[in-house]
Structure formats: structure tokens, C-alpha cells
Amino acid sequence: MIKRISLLLIVSAVIASSAGFAMADTVTLPNPLCRGGVAGDNCIENLPQLISKIATYISTIVGALAVLMFMWAGICFLLSGVMPSYLDKGKHALWYAIIGTGIALAGVGLVAVITAVIGNAPA
């Protein structure tokens, strides 16, 4: 057991002493979240901006799906005159569309609150 510990200490000391040779100059990488790697208006430079950008995309998708659900609910209500089973499908689709719209609208506000707590508020 003592041999293993001493071997580990020796190996650690060799690695730590040779770390000075392996150190390189400071390397600056372009920001992959900027278009073209150049800072500008569409550049994401911190976590609150990234969260805001992602939430905007997600709420856009949820909002579009809610509109499609409203359209499907309307089609189901139209078809319920021919097939009464579509009335319940239309009611459920309408409720899901209302909930989706609420989530899409609340998501933007919730993200604004979270980014204001984390750092600077979104522009």
C-alpha cells in the first residue's frame, strides 16, 4: 500500500513539474454563437442573452402549434355536425390550444424575469 502511494506521489510530482513546459500562450477563439464569428447585434455574449434567444424560439414554435390546434379544433367542430364524436375531439383540441397559447405568452415573461434575476435584462 505504501509503495502505491509513493509511486502515485512520484508520478504526480513528475507531471506537476513538467506542466510548465506544456503551458502555451493564451489562445483566443472566435465566439461560435456569433454569425461569422464577428461580434455584432446578433451575437450572444452571455448566459441571459442565450436563455432569452432559446426561449424566443421555443415560444414561437409553441405559439405556431397553438394556432394549428385552433385550426384543428375548428375543423373538428365543423365535422361534428356529420360525426358527433368529433365534438369531444374539438373541445379537447380547443382546450389544448388555449393552454398552448397561455404557455407561449407566459414563457416570454417568465424568461424575462429569470434573465433579470441572473443578469442583465433582455433587450
N, C-alpha and C positions, 0 to 999 in steps of 0.2 A: 504494500500500500504506500509506503514511504517512497519507494522507487518511482511509482507512478506520479505521485505529487511532485517529486523533484524533477522528473522528466517534463512534466507539464509546465513547471516554473521555468525551466531552461528554455523550452520551446517558446514560451510566452516572451521571455526576455530577448530572444533572438529576433522574434517577429517585431517586438516593440522597438528594438534598436535599429532595425532595418527599415522602419516606417519612414524615416527621414529621406531615404533615397527614393522612395516610391511617391512622395508628395510631388504634385505637379503645380504649375501655375494655375491661377484662377481661370476657369473656363466659363464664358458667358454663352448661354444657349438662347436662341430666339424663343419667344413665348408661343407655344403651339396653339393657344387659344386666340391668337390674333390672325386675322386673314392676311396671308402673305408674310407673316412674321414681323410685320411693322406695326408699331403702336399707332392707334387711331381711335376713331369713335366706336368702332365695333370690337375693340379689344377688351378682353376680360382680364382685369388685373388683380382682383381679389375675390375672396370667397362669397361675400354678399352679392357681387355682380353675377357670379356664376350661378348661385341659387336663384336669383331673380330671372336670369335668362332661361334656365331649365324650367322654372315654374311657368313662365310665359308660354313656352312651347307646349307644356303639358296641359295648361288650362285652355289653350287654343284647340288642342285635339279633343279634350273633353267637351268643350263648347260645340265643336262641329258634330261630335257624336250625339249630343243632346238635340241638336237641330234635326239630325237624321231620325232620332227617336220620336220627335214631334211629328215628323212626316209619316213615319210608320204608324203611329197612333191614329193619325187622321185617316190613313188608308184602311186601318182595321175598323174604325168607326163607320166608314163608308161601306165596307163589306159586311158589317153586322146586320144590315137590312136583309141580305141574302142568306148569310150563315150566322145565326145568333151566337155561336161560340166565339166569334171574333170580337164581341163586345167586351168580354173579360180581358182578352189579349190587348185590346185598345186601351182599356183602363189601366192595366199594368204598364203598358208602354208609356202612357201619359205620365204616370207617377214617376217612372224611371227617368223620363226626360226632365221633369221638374227637379228631381233630385240632382241630376247631372248638371243642370243649369245652375243650381244653388252651389254645387261644389266648384264649378268653374268660376263663379263670381266670388265666392268666399276664398278660393285658393289664392287669387291675386292679392287680396287684402291681407291674408294670413302671412304670405311670403313677405309683404312689405313690413309687417310687424316684426317678423323674425330677422330680416336683414337689418332693420333699425336697431334691434337688440344686439345683434352680432357686431355690426359695424356701421358703416355709413348707409343711409337710406338709398334705395334705387332712384335713378333719375327719371 
